Amino acid sequence: MGWFGSKKEDDQPLRHDRQKCWESRDAYFACLDATGVVKPGDEGSKCKETKVVYEQNCAKSWVDYFNKRRVLAEQQANVLAQVNSQASEAKRKS
């Protein structure tokens, strides 16, 4: 478990710990994408195994950050799509 399971303040995450975290996050988010879920936690039991691995391999603060960032990125994509649609419509009218 390494630095995630330790309570020492001076423990630093190792490169392989970060890599495991990112890989498990990517696997969990891929499962969410496959089930059409944007907000982590809303998938029910569909991605249970990948979620458990993700939460084991990443510090809680990282899990919280990645989950919030995923939702924000989706919101930003929706806003950009709307703006682009409005811009295209405005060009057609002019």
N, C-alpha and C positions, 0 to 999 in steps of 0.2 A: 504494500500500500504506500510505503514511502512517506513523502512529506504531507500527504493528505490526511493520514491517520495519526500523525505525530502532533503533540501539543507544544513542541519546542518553538520558540519564537524565531530562532536563528536558522531553522531549516530552510533551505532554498530549493525550489523545484528544479529538478534535473531536466535536461533536454528530452530524455526518453519519457519522463513523466508527463511533460507537456504534450509530447507527440501522442501518447496513449489517450490523453484527455481529448485532444482534437479529433483523433480517429473515432473514438466512441461517440463524441458529439456529432460528427458527420454521419455516422451510422444511424444514430437516433433521429437526426433531422431528415435523413433520407427516408426513414420509415414514416415519419410524419408527412413528408411530401407525398409518399405513395398512398397514404390514407386520406390525403386532402385536408390535413389539419395544419393550421397556422400556429396556434397558441399551444406551446408545450403544456401537457397536463390535461388537455381537452380530448385526448385520443382514447380515453378509457383503458381497456386492457389490450388494445391492438399492438402497441409497441413496448410491451412490458419488459421483455428481456433486454432490449437495447437501452431502455431508460435506466434500468438497474445498473447496467455496465457503465453507462454515461455518468450516473451519479456516484458510482464507486471510484471511477478514474479521475474525476474532476473535483476540485474544491467547491464547497457550496457557493462561495462568492462567485466563482467562475460560472457555475451552472446558472445562478440567478442572472448574471450579466449576459451570458449567451442566449438565454431564453428571452430576456427583455429585448435584446438586440434583434432577434429573429422577428418578433412582433413588429418592432419599429421599422425594420427593413421592408416588411410586407406593406405596412401603411405608406411608407415612402414610395414604393413601387406603384401603389394604387393612385396616389396623388400625382405622380409623374405621368402615369398613363392618362389620367383625366386632363391634365394640363396639355399634353401632346394632342389629345383628341380635340380639345377646344381650339388649340392653335391651328390644327389642320382644317377645322370647320371655318375658322375666321379667314384663312387663306382662300378657301373655296368661295366665300361670299364676296371677297374683294376683287 
